[in-house]
Amino acid sequence: MTNLRTRAVDIFCKVIDNYGDIGVCWRLGTQLAARGEAVRLIVDDASALTWMAPAFVRTTPIEVITWQDASQIETPADVVIESFGCELPESYVAKMARQAALGKASCWVNLEYLTAERYAEECHLLPSPVMQGIGKGLAKTFFYPGFTSQTGGLLRESNLFERQAKFDKGAWLKKQSIEWGNERVVSLFCYEPEALPALLAELQNSNQSTLLLVTAGRATQAMNALQASSNKALRIHYLPYLTQNDYDHLLWASDFNFVRGEDSLVRAIWAGKPFIWHIYPQDDDAHHAKLEAFLDAYLEHADVAIATHIRAAHRTWNDMDDLQNRPVRHILLGLAQWQAASLMQRDLWANQPDLASQLMQNPSDR
C-alpha cells in the first residue's frame, strides 16, 4: 500500500445487521480524520450514527455520503477501503479504472473481519488482482485486523488509556440516572443465549447483589421475552442506545461485561475487565473455531486454572456445552484472577501498532 498520510480516504460500508459494520467503519474514519486524513464514509444506512455518534457527526470532519449518491463522486480517493466484502458500486470502480489508466491508481484496501485464526496472518497484505469485469487490471490489498504483529492490529485511539484513567464510575452512572450502591455491576450486550435464563436465576438467588445494565436492542428484547424482573439480589436497568464513547464508559463502569460482535469485543479488550464474547452464531458452526482461536490468543499467557475457567464460561455462553455440564453459576467466579489475566493480555496487545496507524504505513517501512 502507499503511504496514507495527507491522503483522501473513502470508506465503503454496508450495514448488514446489528450495526457492527458501521461501528467499526466510523471508529476507523474518526481515527484517520484525527490524523489529518480527508475521510468520506459511503454507507447504505447511516441512521445508526444519530445515536452512535451524534456529536461527532456534527463536529468530526468526515463527509457522510449515501450509497445511492456514490455515483456522484467525481474523483475516487487516494485510498479506497472496501469494508467486509461490501463490493464497491460499479460506477465508482469504473472511475478508479479510468484514473489508473492515467497513472493515478487508488490504493484499494479490502478490510476484512477480525479473527485470530491462522489465515489472517497468511493473507494479510496479500494482493488480489481483479481478473474480470469493469475493474479488470486493478488490484486490491487484503488487510486483516488481528492480534499478532503479522496482522493489521486492533483499532485503538492514541488517547484511549488516558481517557480511561480519568474516568469516574460514580459520576458517569449518576449522569445516566443510575443509582449505584456499590453492587457488582454487570453489562449485558448479547444475542439470545440459551444460558440467559439460568444466568438470571443465579443472579436473583445470589448472596451478592448485582446491578445488571442491559443494552438497547436485542439484549433488551431477550430480557423482555423472559419477562425478567428485579428482586432483592438483582436490580435490572435498561439502557438507551449509547454513543460509542458512552459504550466505552459502560464497559469501564462494569465489573463484568457480556459483549458481542467485533467492535464491542475490541472495546472490552481495551477496558481490561473480565468479559465474555458472544460471537455471532453461524448455521454451520464456523463461529466455534473462530471463538476457540480467539480464546487461544486471549489466554496464551494466563494461569492454567483461570484460563480453563474462562474458556468453559465462553463455551457455556455460546451454547457450545450442555448447561448441565457447565453450570452458569461458575461464570462470575474468579473475577480478580480473570481481571488480572485480562489486563496482562490487554497490555501486551497495546504494545502492538494500532490498526489505523498500520493502514497509514507504507509496506516498505514494515
Stockholm file with secondary structure:
# STOCKHOLM 1.0

chainA/1-366         MTNLRTRAVDIFCKVIDNYGDIGVCWRLGTQLAARGEAVRLIVDDASALTWMAPAFVRTTPIEVITWQDASQIETPADVVIESFGCELPESYVAKMARQAALGKASCWVNLEYLTAERYAEECHLLPSPVMQGIGKGLAKTFFYPGFTSQTGGLLRESNLFERQAKFDKGAWLKKQSIEWGNERVVSLFCYEPEALPALLAELQNSNQSTLLLVTAGRATQAMNALQASSNKALRIHYLPYLTQNDYDHLLWASDFNFVRGEDSLVRAIWAGKPFIWHIYPQDDDAHHAKLEAFLDAYLEHADVAIATHIRAAHRTWNDMDDLQNRPVRHILLGLAQWQAASLMQRDLWANQPDLASQLMQNPSDR
#=GR chainA/1-366 SS CCCCTTCEEEEEECCCSTTHHHHHHHHHHHHHHHTTCEEEEEESCCTTHHHHSHHHHHHSCEEEEEGGGGGGCCSCCSEEEEETTCCCCHHHHHHHHHHHHTTCCCEEEEECCCCCSHHHHHHTTCEEECCSSTTTTCEEEEECCCSSTTSCCCCCCTTHHHHHHTCCHHHHHHHTTCCCCSCEEEEECCSCCTTHHHHHHHHHTCSSCEEEEECTTHHHHHHHHTTCCCCSSEEEEECCCCCHHHHHHHHHHCSEEEEEHHHHHHHHHHHTSCEEEECCCCTTCHHHHHHHHHHHHHTTTSCHHHHHHHHHHHHHHTTCSCTTTSCGGGTTSCHHHHHHHHHHHHHHHHTSCCHHHHHTSCGGGC
#=GC SS_cons         CCCCTTCEEEEEECCCSTTHHHHHHHHHHHHHHHTTCEEEEEESCCTTHHHHSHHHHHHSCEEEEEGGGGGGCCSCCSEEEEETTCCCCHHHHHHHHHHHHTTCCCEEEEECCCCCSHHHHHHTTCEEECCSSTTTTCEEEEECCCSSTTSCCCCCCTTHHHHHHTCCHHHHHHHTTCCCCSCEEEEECCSCCTTHHHHHHHHHTCSSCEEEEECTTHHHHHHHHTTCCCCSSEEEEECCCCCHHHHHHHHHHCSEEEEEHHHHHHHHHHHTSCEEEECCCCTTCHHHHHHHHHHHHHTTTSCHHHHHHHHHHHHHHTTCSCTTTSCGGGTTSCHHHHHHHHHHHHHHHHTSCCHHHHHTSCGGGC
//
